[in-house]
Amino acid sequence: MILLRLLRPSGIEPLEDSQVELKNTIDGTTYVLTSDGRLFRVDDRNRNWYYLDKVYYPVEMAKAYQQDGGVTYRISEETGERIAIRREFSESFEGMSLGVVGLRELIGEARGWGALTLQSPRVREVADYVKLRSRILKEGQGFLDASVAPDDQHVHSGDRALLCVAPAKPSGMATCKASISSPLVYFAHGDDFWYQAYYYAEDSLPFTLMDLECEWIKQHAGIRLCITESGHLEAELKSLDKPRFRQSADAAVVFPMRQWVKVQTQIHLSHDNEGHVKIWQDDKFIVDAKGVTLPLRSAIYSSLEIGISAHSYGSKQAKLWVDDIRVSDKPF
């Protein structure tokens, strides 16, 4: 018994409130996140804190940005180059080649898209799809069983849209993905994030359509637009106890397939219950809900992911066209 007491970690005494970023209770267990990003579990018996993991990197986040002359710049980790952040922009995918050639034209500073994610039965792990991304963009490789590229089969306006194709997930996988992302957005506590895009779905509806994320929180916590298994558009905070911002059950509108659907949202960002989510589908006001919309007060939403950021249910592939994207920090 003495040996067991010696081997059992004793934890630490609670730190000062000034060192606490967040305290939250989930399923009866209280967790504390310190301002340097360490996560602790609080023991109900002795009130000591027990270290679990490093889940937040505020120092690295601060180093990623530079203010100069009233302009905020994102600093490239690879080259040290400064690129101005974008709080207002649009993308209609016009003037691009089709297929993988057009994807290579899309990714880069000129249009502001920084990466693609293709997670699928043939490319299951993060390390594997990071390698695939490099081979597609730099070595001329084509797609495997997931793809994301300019296409002309279905367009909302002009002659191009972005086609995302994600296979159905097999057992043993949580999800499949086919998306692009921009690392140049910058939204923080107190900001309003306005987003609008048009979507056309075939075969199967994906789970998520858009993710606004903080890259310096483990698993890229953030808020996302998603479609339930019953086909209803809503929002979810991918953090904490995953609060959902839903349509009212007695008036829920189904997300239609094989037609263009206009999606618009206004999200007021707050780490407390002053957050607010509004969603319109084809100009019909369908969600009006308050709650936490930012995982941490100091967090910066630094990445915008577009397309099939998760295809998590159904036995068919998801094919999704996206067109006429608009992002702003004020009403359109």
C-alpha positions, 0 to 999 in steps of 0.5 A, a space after each residue: 500500500 505504501 508503494 502504491 502511494 509512492 507511485 501514484 502521481 500527487 498532482 499539483 495544488 491549484 494555480 492562481 486565477 490569473 494563470 487559468 485560461 478556462 475551467 469547465 465541467 464535463 460529465 461531472 469531471 472538472 478540467 482546467 486549462 492554464 494560460 500556457 496551454 496545459 490541461 489538468 483534471 481536478 480531483 474531487 477528493 483532494 482538489 489537486 490538479 492532475 496533468 493530462 496533456 498540452 492542448 493549446 499553444 498560445 506562444 506559437 500563435 502569437 509568433 505567427 502574426 505581426 502588426 505593422 502600420 495597422 495591418 496584421 500579417 501572417 508569418 510563414 513558418 517555412 520562409 518567414 514571409 509576411 502575408 496580409 490576413 484577409 477578413 473580407 474576400 470572395 472566391 468563385 473559382 473562375 479563370 482556372 483549369 479543370 481538375 488537378 491542374 486547376 487545383 495547383 493553380 488554386 493553392 497559393 498566395 494569389 488566391 489565398 488558399 493554402 492547403 488541401 485535405 484528402 482523407 480516404 480509405 486509401 489515405 487514412 492517417 494524417 501523415 499519409 495525406 500530408 505526403 499525398 498533398 505534397 505529391 499532388 501539388 509539387 510532384 505531379 501526382 493525380 488524385 486517388 479515391 478523394 478529390 477536390 478541384 475546379 469543375 464545370 459540371 455544375 456551376 452557380 455562376 460563371 463557368 467554374 465551381 469547386 467539386 469535392 468528392 469524398 468516399 463513404 467511410 469504411 468501418 474503423 475510420 471516423 470520417 473521410 475528407 475532401 476540402 481546401 483551406 485558407 490560413 489567412 483568415 483572422 477572427 477573434 473574441 468579439 468579432 462577427 464572422 459572416 459567410 455565404 456560399 452556394 452548395 450542390 450535393 449529389 449521392 450523399 450529404 456530407 456532415 460538414 460544409 465549412 470549418 472556422 478553426 484555431 490551428 493552435 488548439 489540439 485537433 483544430 478546435 473551432 465552429 463549423 456548419 454541418 448537416 445532421 444525419 436527418 438532413 438539417 443544416 446547423 452549427 457545432 462548436 468542435 470543442 468543450 462539450 460540443 454545443 450545437 446550434 440547431 433549427 427548431 424541431 417543429 419547423 426544421 427545413 431539410 437540406 435539398 440535394 441535386 439543386 443549388 442551395 444558398 447558405 449564409 451565416 453570421 457568427 458572433 464570436 465569444 468564449 461565453 454565452 454571449 456568442 450568437 449563431 444565425 443561419 439562413 438557407 435559401 434566404 429563409 432564417 432557420 437558426 437563431 441561437 446563443 452559446 459559446 462560439 469560441 473555445 478560448 477567449 484568447 484563441 484566434 480563428 486562423 483557418 477557414 476550411 471549405 468543402 467536405 471537411 467531414 463525410 461521416 455517415 451513409 454508404 455512398 460517396 459524397 459529391 459536393 460543388 461549392 461556388 460563390 464564396 464570400 467572407 466578411 467581418 460585417 454584413 454583406 
